[in-house]
Amino acid sequence: MAHHSSPSPRICPACDGFASVAVTLGGRDHQGHRRTITAHCPTCQGTGIARTRRNREGARA
């Protein structure tokens, strides 16, 4: 019996799948922890997967 696998999701070309990163702001807070912020990829909104476009035939008519 043939095994049908689902197609793999498309990885975002802008971030290569690494959609969220922690950026160090430099320095430490009063407890000694590094101050960081989280930045998300603007193309995939932090998912790491690019959305596919589905073109319908005759949609431009």
Buried (B, 14 or more C-beta within 10 A) or exposed (E): EEEEEEEEEEBBEEBEBEBEEEEEEEEEEEEEEEEEEEEBBEBBEBBBBBEEEEEEEEEEE
